[in-house]
Amino acid sequence: MRSHTTSITANLCSFARAYHSSFSREKIFDDYLSFDLMGKDLYEKTGLLIQNKFQKETFGRNETLCSASIVHELVEYIEPIPLSRIAFFERELQSFAKKFEHIQYVICGAGLDTFGFRNENDNITVFEIDHPSTQAFKKERIQELEWNSRKLHFVPVDFSKDDMNEKLLANGFKPELPTFFSIPGVSYYLTLPVLESTINKIGSLCKAQTMVCLDFPDETTHKRPLTDRVSVLAQITERLSEKMTGTYKVSDIEAMLKRHKFTPESHFTPVDIQKAFFKGRSDGQRAFENVHFITAKNF
């Protein structure tokens, strides 16, 4: 039995990418390695959690995952944010990479991200920051799959006791190289001051051109009816012991970035996300009404 685990919400995001890659005819993003990295056991366990309406430990050991039974939950609650987010982030990353001869890509809270193995650009070096337990699970899976990437560096960080910058430097990060930082799905669980401390660390570490990309829920998040799907998703994560507490005004996010000399560049509102990634879909999947994407640069 494995002694290392990943967060349930990280598993749900990875499951969303794996399921979408395998079954959707209208792909928002094709993360064709997600299923392999999760492995059959974790994939099915996560699928059964969805099948049982996110009630932990209510399903039997011999219960079988029926993919058709979870389509509604996936389309309505689980897939929209991680799929559109990774599509947006990696599009911005590739645009950034074209500007320089060599760049570093730092994923803060990488979870079961697969970019390090999908990356076909030798000029991009990847650093994955995450909790040591999550990375231990991921390394076990990579070893089992016999995957290899010389351009991928794991940076284990326990934020309760470790300094992110020190850990990056110890694992080969070069402050003098242009760097793209992504912060996927983290803001939902933080207050603005805690999120700002991460931006401050990035600003103080990097000596070259730097871009930051993050998603965040706006201030309408906790002002919606309990039956609204934004509220339902919040109830789901709380039921899974990963309560979403962070909400932000767009103006506060922009001001926070500017305080650390990052100029906001691209801001995708829910309407923009809908147009860019969900327009004309036949499955009814749509952008979340409270989620924004933003990029900011220091050059």
C-alpha positions in Angstrom: 0.0 0.0 0.0 1.3 3.5 -0.9 2.3 5.6 2.1 2.1 8.9 0.1 -1.1 10.7 -1.0 -2.3 13.6 -3.0 -5.1 16.0 -2.2 -8.6 15.0 -3.2 -9.2 18.2 -5.2 -5.9 17.6 -7.0 -7.1 14.1 -7.8 -10.5 15.5 -9.1 -8.7 18.0 -11.4 -6.5 15.2 -12.8 -9.5 12.9 -13.2 -11.3 15.7 -15.1 -8.3 16.1 -17.5 -8.0 12.3 -17.9 -11.7 11.7 -18.5 -12.0 14.6 -20.9 -9.0 13.4 -22.9 -10.4 9.9 -23.2 -14.1 10.6 -23.8 -14.8 14.1 -25.0 -15.2 14.7 -28.8 -14.9 18.5 -28.3 -11.7 18.8 -26.4 -10.9 22.0 -24.5 -7.5 20.6 -23.6 -6.0 17.2 -24.4 -4.0 16.0 -21.4 -3.3 12.6 -22.9 -0.9 11.6 -20.1 -3.3 12.3 -17.1 -4.8 8.8 -16.9 -1.4 7.1 -17.1 0.0 9.3 -14.3 -3.0 8.8 -12.0 -3.0 5.1 -12.6 -6.0 2.8 -12.8 -6.5 2.5 -9.0 -6.5 6.3 -8.2 -8.5 7.0 -11.4 -11.3 4.6 -10.4 -11.2 5.6 -6.7 -11.7 9.2 -7.7 -14.4 8.3 -10.2 -16.3 6.3 -7.6 -16.1 9.4 -5.2 -17.9 11.4 -7.9 -20.3 8.6 -8.6 -21.3 8.6 -4.9 -22.0 12.3 -4.9 -18.7 13.1 -3.2 -19.6 11.2 0.0 -16.3 9.7 1.2 -16.2 6.1 2.1 -19.8 5.4 1.2 -19.2 3.0 -1.7 -18.4 -0.7 -1.4 -15.1 -2.2 -2.3 -16.6 -4.1 -5.2 -18.5 -1.2 -6.7 -17.8 -0.6 -10.4 -17.3 2.8 -11.9 -19.9 3.6 -14.5 -18.6 6.5 -16.6 -22.0 7.5 -17.9 -23.3 8.0 -14.4 -20.9 10.8 -13.6 -21.2 12.9 -16.8 -23.5 15.5 -15.2 -21.3 16.1 -12.1 -18.2 16.3 -14.4 -19.7 18.8 -16.9 -21.4 20.9 -14.3 -18.9 21.1 -11.4 -15.5 19.3 -12.0 -14.3 19.8 -15.5 -14.8 23.5 -16.4 -12.2 25.2 -14.2 -9.2 22.8 -14.5 -9.7 22.3 -18.3 -10.0 26.0 -19.2 -7.3 26.9 -16.7 -4.7 24.6 -18.1 -5.6 25.6 -21.6 -5.2 29.3 -20.8 -2.0 28.9 -18.7 -0.2 26.8 -21.2 -1.2 29.1 -24.1 0.3 32.0 -22.1 3.4 30.0 -21.3 4.0 29.2 -24.9 3.6 32.8 -25.9 6.1 33.8 -23.2 8.6 31.1 -24.3 8.7 32.5 -27.9 10.1 35.8 -26.6 13.3 34.2 -25.1 16.0 31.8 -26.0 15.5 29.8 -22.8 13.0 30.1 -20.0 12.1 28.4 -16.7 8.5 27.3 -15.9 7.6 27.1 -12.2 4.3 25.4 -11.3 3.2 26.4 -7.8 1.0 23.5 -6.5 1.7 21.3 -9.5 -0.3 18.3 -8.2 -0.5 15.7 -11.0 0.4 18.1 -13.8 1.9 16.4 -16.8 3.5 19.3 -18.7 7.0 18.1 -17.7 6.4 15.0 -19.9 4.3 16.6 -22.6 6.8 19.4 -23.1 8.3 19.3 -26.6 10.3 22.6 -26.2 13.9 21.9 -25.1 14.2 25.6 -24.2 11.7 25.2 -21.3 13.0 23.9 -18.0 10.2 22.9 -15.6 10.2 23.3 -11.8 7.3 21.7 -9.9 6.6 23.0 -6.4 4.3 20.9 -4.2 4.0 19.2 -0.8 6.6 16.4 -0.3 3.9 13.7 0.1 2.3 14.7 -3.2 5.6 14.6 -5.0 6.6 11.3 -3.4 3.4 9.7 -4.9 4.1 11.3 -8.2 7.7 10.1 -8.3 6.5 6.5 -7.5 4.2 6.7 -10.4 6.8 8.1 -12.8 9.2 5.3 -11.7 6.6 2.7 -12.4 5.8 4.2 -15.8 9.6 4.5 -16.6 9.1 8.1 -17.7 12.1 10.4 -17.8 12.6 14.1 -18.3 15.9 15.8 -17.8 14.1 19.2 -18.0 11.9 18.6 -15.0 12.9 19.4 -11.4 10.9 18.5 -8.3 10.9 21.1 -5.6 9.3 19.7 -2.4 8.0 22.5 -0.2 6.1 22.2 3.1 4.9 25.8 3.4 4.4 25.4 7.2 8.2 25.2 7.6 10.0 25.6 4.3 11.0 28.8 2.3 10.0 28.5 -1.3 12.8 30.6 -2.7 15.5 28.6 -0.8 14.0 25.3 -2.1 13.9 26.6 -5.7 17.6 27.8 -5.5 18.6 24.5 -4.0 17.0 22.6 -6.9 18.7 24.4 -9.7 16.5 27.5 -10.2 18.4 30.4 -11.9 17.1 33.9 -11.0 18.9 35.4 -14.0 16.8 33.5 -16.5 13.3 34.6 -17.7 10.7 32.7 -15.8 7.0 32.0 -16.1 5.2 31.2 -12.8 1.8 29.5 -12.8 -0.3 29.4 -9.6 -3.2 27.0 -10.5 -6.1 26.5 -8.2 -4.3 27.9 -5.1 -6.0 31.2 -4.5 -9.3 29.5 -3.6 -7.9 28.4 -0.3 -5.9 31.5 0.7 -6.5 35.0 2.0 -5.2 38.0 0.0 -2.2 38.6 2.4 -1.1 35.0 2.1 -1.4 35.0 -1.7 0.5 38.3 -1.8 3.3 36.8 0.2 3.8 34.3 -2.7 3.9 37.1 -5.2 6.3 39.0 -3.0 8.6 35.9 -2.9 8.5 35.6 -6.7 9.3 39.3 -7.1 12.2 39.2 -4.7 13.7 36.0 -6.2 13.7 36.8 -9.9 16.3 39.1 -11.6 15.1 38.7 -15.2 11.8 39.0 -17.1 9.1 37.3 -15.2 5.4 36.5 -15.8 2.9 35.3 -13.2 -0.3 33.5 -14.2 -3.1 32.7 -11.7 -6.8 32.0 -11.5 -9.0 33.3 -8.7 -12.7 33.4 -7.5 -14.3 36.8 -7.3 -16.2 38.5 -4.5 -19.6 37.1 -5.7 -18.5 33.6 -4.7 -20.2 33.4 -1.3 -23.1 35.7 -2.2 -24.9 33.2 -4.4 -28.0 31.0 -3.6 -27.1 27.7 -2.0 -28.5 26.0 -5.1 -26.2 27.9 -7.5 -23.5 25.7 -8.9 -20.8 28.0 -7.5 -22.2 27.4 -4.0 -22.6 23.7 -4.7 -19.0 23.4 -5.7 -18.0 25.1 -2.5 -20.1 22.7 -0.5 -18.5 19.8 -2.3 -14.9 20.9 -1.5 -15.9 21.6 2.1 -17.4 18.1 2.3 -14.1 16.8 1.2 -12.3 18.7 3.9 -10.7 21.2 1.5 -12.9 24.2 2.1 -12.6 27.1 -0.3 -12.3 30.3 1.6 -10.6 32.8 -0.7 -12.5 35.4 -2.7 -11.1 38.6 -4.3 -12.1 41.8 -6.0 -10.4 42.2 -9.4 -9.2 45.6 -8.3 -7.5 44.1 -5.2 -5.7 41.4 -7.3 -4.5 44.0 -9.7 -3.3 46.4 -6.9 -1.6 43.5 -5.2 0.3 42.6 -8.3 1.3 46.2 -8.9 2.7 46.6 -5.4 5.3 44.0 -6.3 6.1 45.6 -9.7 4.0 43.2 -11.8 1.8 44.9 -14.5 -1.4 43.1 -15.2 -1.5 42.1 -18.9 -4.2 39.6 -19.7 -7.4 39.4 -17.6 -10.0 36.9 -18.7 -13.4 37.4 -17.0 -15.9 34.6 -16.9 -17.4 36.0 -20.1 -14.0 35.9 -21.8 -13.4 32.4 -20.6 -16.8 31.3 -21.9 -16.0 32.8 -25.4 -12.5 31.4 -25.5 -13.1 27.8 -24.4 -16.8 26.9 -24.2 -18.5 28.7 -27.1 -20.7 26.4 -29.2 -20.2 23.3 -27.1 -22.9 20.6 -27.5 -22.4 19.1 -24.0 -23.6 22.2 -22.1 -20.3 22.7 -20.4 -19.7 26.4 -19.6 -17.3 28.7 -17.7 -17.8 29.2 -14.0 -19.5 32.4 -13.3 -17.1 33.5 -10.6 -13.7 32.5 -11.9 -11.1 34.8 -13.5 -7.7 34.2 -15.1 -5.0 36.9 -15.0 -1.4 37.3 -16.1 1.1 40.0 -15.1 4.6 40.8 -16.0 7.6 42.7 -14.6 9.0 43.9 -17.9 
